[in-house]
C-alpha cells in the first residue's frame, strides 16, 4: 500500500499525485517511465497479469509485489521507486491477481499460494529463471510462499511489513490498520471519510494523507471490478486461514532474507518481526524510524539504498 496511487487515465500519475515525487527527478534518463509507457500484460496461469517493466533486459531481475489495501497495485506501491531500481535492475512491478489491471479470478486455494503460482507462471512466460523479490504487506506473504514452494526461483527476499510471516508478540490483533481496512472493505457504501481514516493508519506523517490522495484512492477502491477482486481475495483467506500462517514454515526459507519494518507501523507492528527474525536461517532486520507501513515512500531514499545494497552483494 502506498500513497502513490495509480490513475491509468493520466499519462504520468506520479506527476499528478502530491504524495509522490516525480520518478524522473532522480535520473532524467528515466523521464519516459510513466504508467502507460511501462505497462505490460501477459497471459499466465490462465489469467491476464498486468505489470510494469523497466531497466536493462540483461540485468538481474527484481520483482516487486504490492500490499493489499483498497485500490492497491504495483504502480501505487512502487511507482516512485521504479527509476532507482530500473537504473540497475530489470524491474517488474506486478499487479497481483484480483488487483490493478490484472484479472479478478476466484482463487482455488489460499491467496498467497494462488498469487505465488501466478507470479511463477509470469516468470516462465517472460523467460525469467530466478529473481530478487520485494514483498510489501500482502505481497510479502506472496513472496514468502513463493520462496517456500519454489526456492530455486528466489535469489534474495526483501520483506517490508509483510503479511503471513509476522506474528504480533505485544500488539493487539487485529491491528488498528487491519480494523480500518475491514471497515472500509465490508461497508456496502464506503465513504471518503472511511478511506481517510484507513489511510491515516498507514503513515507516520498524517500530512501525507491529502484530499487529493483520499479522492484518488477512493475512486480506485470503489470501482466495481476492484471491489469484486477485493471480495474474492478476502474470501480465500476466510476459507483457508491456517494455510496463510507462514510463520509456522519460516524455518524452511533457504534464501537470504532482509526483513524491513517502519517502527510506527500500525498495520503489521514491528514486534511481529521477531519470530521471523529468529526462525529464518539467514535473516537480518532493518527498522526505519519515524515511519509507518509505507517505508518505500516515507523512507524512500534509505529504502532504495538498502535494497540495492542487499541485492548487489
Secondary structure per residue as TSV (DSSP state, phi and psi in degrees):
chain	resnum	aa	ss	phi	psi
A	1	X	-	360.0	140.6
A	2	X	-	-155.0	152.5
A	3	X	S	-73.3	-11.1
A	4	X	S	-86.4	83.3
A	5	X	-	-88.9	141.0
A	6	X	-	-67.8	152.5
A	7	X	-	-146.9	92.6
A	8	X	T	-58.5	-18.5
A	9	X	T	-75.0	-17.4
A	10	X	S	-91.3	148.9
A	11	X	S	-67.4	-40.9
A	12	X	-	-138.0	95.0
A	13	X	H	-58.2	-32.0
A	14	X	H	-63.8	-30.5
A	15	X	H	-76.4	-19.8
A	16	X	H	-93.5	-16.5
A	17	X	-	-96.7	115.1
A	18	X	T	-65.4	-16.4
A	19	X	T	-87.6	-0.3
A	20	X	S	-129.4	136.2
A	21	X	-	-70.7	160.7
A	22	X	-	-71.9	117.7
A	23	X	G	-58.5	-22.4
A	24	X	G	-77.2	-13.8
A	25	X	G	-65.9	-33.9
A	26	X	T	-67.7	-39.7
A	27	X	-	-148.3	109.7
A	28	X	G	-55.4	-24.0
A	29	X	G	-64.4	-18.0
A	30	X	G	-102.7	23.9
A	31	X	T	-63.3	-19.5
A	32	X	T	-89.7	5.2
A	33	X	-	-83.9	68.5
A	34	X	-	-90.5	173.2
A	35	X	T	-56.2	-51.3
A	36	X	T	-74.1	-35.6
A	37	X	T	-69.0	-22.6
A	38	X	T	-102.8	-1.1
A	39	X	E	-73.9	132.7
A	40	X	E	-139.7	155.3
A	41	X	E	-138.6	133.7
A	42	X	E	-133.5	143.4
A	43	X	E	-80.2	122.4
A	44	X	E	-146.2	130.9
A	45	X	T	55.3	32.4
A	46	X	T	79.9	6.6
A	47	X	E	-130.6	156.8
A	48	X	E	-83.7	119.8
A	49	X	E	-108.6	125.1
A	50	X	E	-97.5	143.3
A	51	X	E	-155.5	167.6
A	52	X	E	-113.2	139.7
A	53	X	E	-135.0	136.0
A	54	X	E	-158.0	161.3
A	55	X	S	109.1	172.9
A	56	X	-	-63.7	130.3
A	57	X	T	-62.5	-27.9
A	58	X	T	-100.0	10.7
A	59	X	S	-84.8	167.5
A	60	X	-	-59.4	146.9
A	61	X	E	-99.0	134.6
A	62	X	E	-120.5	123.6
A	63	X	E	-111.2	125.7
A	64	X	E	-109.5	131.1
A	65	X	E	-119.4	122.2
A	66	X	-	-76.7	171.5
A	67	X	-	-81.6	-177.4
A	68	X	-	-112.6	19.6
A	69	X	S	-70.9	164.6
A	70	X	T	-55.1	124.6
A	71	X	T	81.8	10.8
A	72	X	-	-70.7	156.0
A	73	X	-	-163.6	172.4
A	74	X	H	-60.3	-43.0
A	75	X	H	-69.8	-39.0
A	76	X	H	-63.3	-34.0
A	77	X	H	-79.6	-45.6
A	78	X	H	-125.9	8.6
A	79	X	T	-56.4	-38.4
A	80	X	T	-74.1	-20.7
A	81	X	T	-89.3	-14.6
A	82	X	H	-57.5	-45.4
A	83	X	H	-57.5	-41.5
A	84	X	H	-60.9	-48.9
A	85	X	H	-73.3	-36.5
A	86	X	H	-66.6	-21.9
A	87	X	T	-71.5	-14.6
A	88	X	T	-126.9	-29.4
A	89	X	S	-132.9	155.4
A	90	X	E	-73.8	112.5
A	91	X	E	-115.5	130.5
A	92	X	E	-120.9	126.0
A	93	X	E	-105.2	107.9
A	94	X	E	-97.8	132.7
A	95	X	-	-81.1	110.6
A	96	X	-	-65.0	159.8
A	97	X	T	-51.5	139.0
A	98	X	T	81.0	6.2
A	99	X	S	-131.6	158.2
A	100	X	T	55.3	-133.8
A	101	X	T	-93.4	2.1
A	102	X	S	-74.8	161.6
A	103	X	-	-61.6	160.0
A	104	X	-	-117.4	62.2
A	105	X	-	-75.9	168.0
A	106	X	-	-84.5	112.7
A	107	X	-	-60.0	136.7
A	108	X	S	-96.1	10.6
A	109	X	S	-158.3	-174.7
A	110	X	-	-60.8	151.1
A	111	X	H	-62.0	-42.0
A	112	X	H	-58.2	-44.9
A	113	X	H	-67.1	-41.4
A	114	X	H	-61.7	-47.7
A	115	X	H	-68.5	-39.0
A	116	X	H	-60.6	-42.6
A	117	X	H	-63.1	-38.3
A	118	X	H	-65.1	-40.3
A	119	X	H	-67.5	-40.2
A	120	X	H	-61.3	-42.1
A	121	X	H	-63.3	-36.5
A	122	X	H	-64.1	-44.0
A	123	X	H	-59.1	-43.4
A	124	X	H	-60.6	-43.9
A	125	X	H	-64.4	-30.3
A	126	X	H	-96.4	1.7
A	127	X	T	71.6	30.0
A	128	X	-	-99.7	114.4
A	129	X	-	-81.4	-39.5
A	130	X	-	-147.7	146.2
A	131	X	E	-150.0	158.3
A	132	X	E	-83.6	149.0
A	133	X	E	-126.1	140.7
A	134	X	E	-117.9	122.8
A	135	X	E	-124.9	122.0
A	136	X	E	-105.4	125.9
A	137	X	T	55.3	-115.1
A	138	X	H	-54.9	-42.4
A	139	X	H	-64.6	-26.4
A	140	X	H	-66.2	-36.9
A	141	X	H	-66.1	-42.4
A	142	X	H	-61.8	-46.2
A	143	X	H	-64.2	-37.6
A	144	X	H	-65.5	-45.6
A	145	X	H	-61.2	-38.6
A	146	X	H	-63.7	-42.5
A	147	X	H	-65.7	-33.5
A	148	X	H	-72.7	-44.3
A	149	X	H	-91.6	-21.8
A	150	X	-	-135.7	61.6
A	151	X	G	-60.2	-28.5
A	152	X	G	-70.9	-12.8
A	153	X	G	-93.7	-7.7
A	154	X	E	-115.1	119.3
A	155	X	E	-81.1	-61.1
A	156	X	E	-137.2	155.7
A	157	X	E	-129.4	120.4
A	158	X	E	-110.4	118.3
A	159	X	E	-110.7	132.3
A	160	X	E	-122.1	107.8
A	161	X	S	47.8	49.8
A	162	X	-	-74.3	153.3
A	163	X	S	-89.1	159.7
A	164	X	S	81.0	-46.4
A	165	X	S	-88.1	-16.5
A	166	X	-	-94.6	150.0
A	167	X	-	-140.8	114.6
A	168	X	-	-64.2	128.8
A	169	X	S	-96.5	-34.3
A	170	X	S	-122.4	-25.7
A	171	X	S	-84.8	152.3
A	172	X	-	-66.0	151.9
A	173	X	S	-138.3	121.5
A	174	X	S	-71.7	152.3
A	175	X	-	-77.7	170.8
A	176	X	H	-57.4	-45.5
A	177	X	H	-63.4	-42.2
A	178	X	H	-66.1	-38.7
A	179	X	H	-60.5	-45.4
A	180	X	H	-67.3	-34.3
A	181	X	H	-62.8	-47.3
A	182	X	H	-62.2	-39.5
A	183	X	H	-60.8	-41.6
A	184	X	H	-70.8	-47.9
A	185	X	H	-69.4	-29.7
A	186	X	H	-94.9	-5.3
A	187	X	-	-74.5	123.5
A	188	X	T	-58.9	-29.8
A	189	X	T	-134.9	74.6
A	190	X	-	-63.7	145.7
A	191	X	-	-103.5	165.4
A	192	X	H	-64.3	-33.0
A	193	X	H	-66.1	-37.9
A	194	X	H	-62.9	-39.3
A	195	X	H	-63.5	-43.9
A	196	X	H	-60.6	-43.9
A	197	X	H	-60.8	-43.8
A	198	X	H	-63.0	-49.4
A	199	X	H	-60.9	-35.0
A	200	X	H	-64.7	-27.7
A	201	X	T	-74.2	-12.4
A	202	X	T	-92.4	-7.9
A	203	X	-	-124.2	154.6
A	204	X	S	-83.2	-38.1
A	205	X	S	-98.8	105.9
A	206	X	G	-64.9	-15.9
A	207	X	G	-63.6	-19.6
A	208	X	G	-68.0	-22.8
A	209	X	-	-88.8	81.8
A	210	X	-	-85.4	165.8
A	211	X	H	-59.7	-39.6
A	212	X	H	-64.4	-40.7
A	213	X	H	-64.7	-44.6
A	214	X	H	-59.2	-45.7
A	215	X	H	-64.3	-41.1
A	216	X	H	-65.1	-48.2
A	217	X	H	-67.2	-37.7
A	218	X	H	-63.5	-44.0
A	219	X	H	-61.3	-45.1
A	220	X	H	-66.2	-43.3
A	221	X	H	-72.0	-26.1
A	222	X	T	-94.8	3.1
A	223	X	S	-60.7	135.1
A	224	X	H	-55.1	-40.1
A	225	X	H	-65.6	-39.6
A	226	X	H	-64.9	-39.6
A	227	X	H	-66.5	-38.3
A	228	X	H	-63.4	-47.2
A	229	X	H	-60.5	-42.6
A	230	X	H	-62.5	-41.6
A	231	X	H	-65.0	-40.7
A	232	X	H	-68.9	-39.6
A	233	X	H	-61.5	-48.8
A	234	X	H	-62.1	-38.5
A	235	X	H	-63.8	-34.7
A	236	X	H	-66.7	-33.7
A	237	X	H	-68.1	-41.1
A	238	X	H	-66.0	-34.3
A	239	X	H	-73.7	-32.3
A	240	X	T	-134.5	60.1
A	241	X	G	-61.8	-36.9
A	242	X	G	-69.8	-26.4
A	243	X	G	-69.2	-15.8
A	244	X	G	-98.7	3.0
A	245	X	-	-84.6	72.9
A	246	X	G	-70.1	-19.6
A	247	X	G	-60.2	-23.8
A	248	X	G	-72.6	-17.3
A	249	X	G	-111.4	4.6
A	250	X	G	-56.8	-30.4
A	251	X	G	-66.0	-14.4
A	252	X	G	-89.4	-4.9
A	253	X	-	-72.7	125.4
A	254	X	-	-102.2	-18.5
A	255	X	S	-85.5	162.2
A	256	X	E	-63.9	137.7
A	257	X	E	-128.6	131.9
A	258	X	E	-111.6	111.0
A	259	X	E	-86.6	128.6
A	260	X	E	-127.3	142.6
A	261	X	E	-145.7	144.3
A	262	X	E	-81.2	132.1
A	263	X	T	-61.1	-30.5
A	264	X	T	-101.2	23.8
A	265	X	-	-62.5	122.7
A	266	X	S	-106.2	5.7
A	267	X	S	-97.7	-59.8
A	268	X	S	-120.8	91.1
A	269	X	-	-60.0	156.1
A	270	X	G	-64.2	-25.4
A	271	X	G	-65.8	-14.9
A	272	X	G	-71.0	-11.1
A	273	X	H	-78.5	-23.6
A	274	X	H	-71.5	-35.5
A	275	X	H	-64.8	-44.8
A	276	X	H	-63.4	-40.3
A	277	X	H	-60.7	-38.4
A	278	X	H	-76.4	-36.9
A	279	X	H	-83.2	-37.2
A	280	X	S	-73.8	124.5
A	281	X	T	-57.4	-41.5
A	282	X	T	-120.0	66.4
A	283	X	E	-118.5	148.9
A	284	X	E	-138.6	161.2
A	285	X	E	-128.3	134.7
A	286	X	E	-124.7	129.5
A	287	X	E	-114.1	128.6
A	288	X	E	-92.1	121.5
A	289	X	T	-76.1	157.1
A	290	X	T	53.3	46.1
A	291	X	-	-148.1	136.5
A	292	X	-	-96.4	-134.6
A	293	X	S	-82.1	-9.3
A	294	X	-	-107.6	57.2
A	295	X	H	-58.4	-37.0
A	296	X	H	-65.0	-15.9
A	297	X	H	-110.6	-48.6
A	298	X	H	-69.7	-27.7
A	299	X	T	-129.1	47.9
A	300	X	H	-57.3	-48.9
A	301	X	H	-63.5	-45.1
A	302	X	H	-65.7	-41.9
A	303	X	H	-61.8	-46.5
A	304	X	H	-61.0	-45.3
A	305	X	H	-63.7	-44.2
A	306	X	H	-60.7	-48.0
A	307	X	H	-65.7	-43.2
A	308	X	H	-61.4	-44.0
A	309	X	H	-64.5	-41.6
A	310	X	H	-62.9	-43.9
A	311	X	H	-77.1	-17.9
A	312	X	H	-96.2	-8.8
A	313	X	-	-128.0	360.0
